[in-house]
Amino acid sequence: MTQKRTLLTSDLIAELVSDHQPPCLSLYQPTHRRHPENQQDPIRFRNLVKELETSLRQKYPAVETRLLLEPFEALAHDHDFWTHTHDGLAVLAAQGLFHVFRLQRPVAELAVVADSFHTKPLRRFLQSVDRYQVLGLSLQKIRLFEGNRDALDEIDLVPGVPRTITEALGDELTDPHSTVASYGGVGGASAPMHHGHGGKNAEIDIDADRFFRAVDRAVLEHYSRPSGLPLILAALPEHHHRFHNISHNQFLMAEGLTINPDALAIDELPKRIWEVIEPQYQARLAKLADEYAVAKSHELGSDDLTQVAQAAAAGRVATLLIEANRQIAGRLDCATGEVKLADLSHPQVDDLLDDLGELVEKMGGRVLIIPAERMPGRTGLAATYRH
């Protein structure tokens, strides 16, 4: 059974949309970070689980229904989980599979049993351009965070990622009883390195390099490469140069935060990190708008829904920009690109922008969710073509 609080990646979404033995259970709900609002979250969750149970019993035996819902019931009674929720929750389950995603944006309530998973809210979250990761690094330990414009949360590190220098180097660590003083102190202050003890000092420097290399490899393998998110280094100034020199992480940003994150209050860290990421975030949005304008001037871009849908079906869309929080009701024929507009309130009608984004990704293009004020047009979408 998959562990809860799964890392959300594009590869995992692709795996989820591949064939799974039905029934596939998809549950979404908004959640809350603080008391007393979060007291209602487990109650709402149990009500949604009851909806899943009602749907299951209409088609599946009681024994199979009970087995499928057992992990949901366990999660409903997990007090620690419900006291550490974010802004949204997604739970996807099938036989032998149970994924739980804590999301940093709210989602609409949904509980559905079908032959496939409902993954569109997860896709939209992944496609948002304001997401990033932060590596909090000292010579004693590391912390990893993921955030966006609105939130920053610490990640529970998976096995294989060394949390401390002792964990990374083990018995090979030089004189572990003196490393706290040797390795730059704790908190925000930088204690002096050893001087006048050439052999010991050299060994400590070697330990630091080995620790940083182990951290760099693990973060790249388990987080940066799967997520594709920019990585910001938060560390004391003297550690930035050392880590950048040894790092092979192409997602590591040149600019970082020159302070140990442990020295900042929990509500101060997101503000300081966003000050670093925002200029590059705005530059990326401007670049996307410029690329679209150039493409459109050469008749290789469009914000017309009908034209873009036909180009997507033909595999011509290289990049699709979708306006955040925008919906267009209707149906999309993925084979021809034909669109039929409808009333979004009808229960059998989908959001065309979601379907279009899914088709573009399936055909090898990229999809990015853009704030409304930075979209290059007013139609809710903008596409650049390959040819």
HELIX and SHEET records of a PDB file:
HELIX    1   1 SER A   10  VAL A   17  1                                   8    
HELIX    2   2 GLU A   37  GLN A   40  5                                   4    
HELIX    3   3 ASP A   41  ARG A   57  1                                  17    
HELIX    4   4 ALA A   62  ALA A   76  1                                  15    
HELIX    5   5 HIS A   79  TRP A   82  1                                   4    
HELIX    6   6 LYS A  120  GLN A  127  1                                   8    
HELIX    7   7 ILE A  165  LEU A  169  1                                   5    
HELIX    8   8 GLY A  170  GLU A  172  5                                   3    
HELIX    9   9 PRO A  176  SER A  178  5                                   3    
HELIX   10  10 THR A  179  SER A  182  1                                   4    
HELIX   11  11 GLY A  198  VAL A  219  1                                  22    
HELIX   12  12 LEU A  220  SER A  224  3                                   5    
HELIX   13  13 ARG A  225  SER A  227  1                                   3    
HELIX   14  14 PRO A  237  ILE A  246  1                                  10    
HELIX   15  15 PRO A  261  ALA A  263  5                                   3    
HELIX   16  16 LEU A  269  SER A  297  1                                  29    
HELIX   17  17 LEU A  305  ALA A  313  1                                   9    
HELIX   18  18 LEU A  352  LYS A  362  1                                  11    
HELIX   19  19 ALA A  372  ARG A  374  5                                   3    
SHEET    1   A 4 LEU A  97  LEU A 103  0                                        
SHEET    2   A 4 GLY A  88  ALA A  94 -1                                        
SHEET    3   A 4 CYS A  24  PRO A  30 -1                                        
SHEET    4   A 4 LEU A 110  ALA A 114 -1                                        
SHEET    1   B 4 LEU A 152  GLU A 154  0                                        
SHEET    2   B 4 ILE A 142  GLY A 147 -1                                        
SHEET    3   B 4 TYR A 132  LEU A 137 -1                                        
SHEET    4   B 4 LEU A 231  ALA A 234  1                                        
SHEET    1   C 4 GLY A 301  SER A 302  0                                        
SHEET    2   C 4 LEU A 381  TYR A 385 -1                                        
SHEET    3   C 4 VAL A 317  GLU A 323 -1                                        
SHEET    4   C 4 ARG A 366  ILE A 370  1                                        
SHEET    1   D 3 VAL A 339  LEU A 341  0                                        
SHEET    2   D 3 ALA A 329  LEU A 332 -1                                        
SHEET    3   D 3 ASP A 350  ASP A 351 -1                                        
END                                                                             
